Amino acid sequence: MKEIKKKYYVAFGQNLQRVMDDNKKDVMTIASVGKIELKQVYRVLNGEHGASLGTIISIAKGLDIEPKELFDFKFDLEKE
């Protein structure tokens, strides 16, 4: 189970990068607008750990999107 969680964290971070690119936002902007520490955004982006609900809401605020958009990616539990 630990390996699946790590792979999900990485996939979530990759999707976050895609959303950032699509919305033309950088980490500094997300951290500033979302009122979250820069290192926290980098940890999520790099798949170092799972984001709490509060972190997800802050990142979404920084991106000016709904939090659900951060989960809009495919992750096949059967293959992982």
C-alpha positions as CSV (number, residue, x, y, z in Angstrom):
1,M,0.0,0.0,0.0
2,K,2.9,2.4,0.8
3,E,4.2,2.1,-2.8
4,I,0.8,2.9,-4.3
5,K,0.5,6.0,-2.1
6,K,3.9,7.2,-3.2
7,K,3.0,6.7,-6.9
8,Y,-0.3,8.6,-6.3
9,Y,1.6,11.5,-4.7
10,V,3.9,11.6,-7.8
11,A,1.0,11.5,-10.2
12,F,-0.8,14.2,-8.2
13,G,2.3,16.4,-8.4
14,Q,2.6,15.8,-12.2
15,N,-1.0,16.8,-12.6
16,L,-0.4,19.9,-10.5
17,Q,2.5,20.8,-12.8
18,R,0.1,20.4,-15.8
19,V,-2.5,22.6,-14.2
20,M,0.1,25.2,-13.4
21,D,1.3,25.2,-17.0
22,D,-2.3,25.4,-18.3
23,N,-3.0,28.3,-16.0
24,K,0.3,30.0,-16.5
25,K,1.0,30.2,-12.8
26,D,4.3,29.6,-11.0
27,V,5.0,28.2,-7.6
28,M,5.7,31.7,-6.1
29,T,2.3,33.0,-7.3
30,I,0.5,29.9,-5.9
31,A,2.3,30.2,-2.6
32,S,1.6,34.0,-2.3
33,V,-2.0,34.0,-3.4
34,G,-2.8,30.8,-1.5
35,K,-1.0,31.9,1.6
36,I,1.0,28.8,1.8
37,E,4.7,28.2,2.3
38,L,6.7,27.9,-0.9
39,K,8.4,24.7,0.3
40,Q,4.9,23.1,0.9
41,V,4.0,23.7,-2.8
42,Y,7.3,22.2,-3.9
43,R,6.8,19.1,-1.7
44,V,3.4,18.4,-3.3
45,L,4.7,19.2,-6.8
46,N,7.6,16.8,-6.3
47,G,5.4,14.1,-4.9
48,E,7.3,14.0,-1.6
49,H,4.1,13.7,0.4
50,G,0.4,13.8,0.2
51,A,-1.3,17.1,0.5
52,S,-3.8,17.8,3.3
53,L,-7.2,19.2,2.5
54,G,-6.0,22.6,3.7
55,T,-3.0,22.5,1.4
56,I,-5.1,21.5,-1.6
57,I,-7.5,24.3,-0.9
58,S,-4.6,26.8,-0.7
59,I,-3.1,25.5,-3.9
60,A,-6.4,25.7,-5.7
61,K,-6.9,29.3,-4.4
62,G,-3.4,30.2,-5.7
63,L,-4.3,28.7,-9.1
64,D,-7.7,30.4,-9.1
65,I,-9.4,27.0,-9.7
66,E,-11.8,24.7,-7.9
67,P,-9.9,22.1,-5.8
68,K,-11.5,19.2,-7.7
69,E,-9.5,20.2,-10.8
70,L,-6.4,19.1,-9.0
71,F,-7.8,15.5,-9.0
72,D,-8.6,15.4,-12.7
73,F,-6.1,12.8,-13.8
74,K,-6.1,9.1,-14.4
75,F,-4.6,6.8,-11.8
76,D,-5.2,3.1,-12.3
77,L,-5.0,1.3,-8.9
78,E,-5.1,-2.1,-10.6
79,K,-1.9,-1.5,-12.5
80,E,-0.1,0.3,-9.7
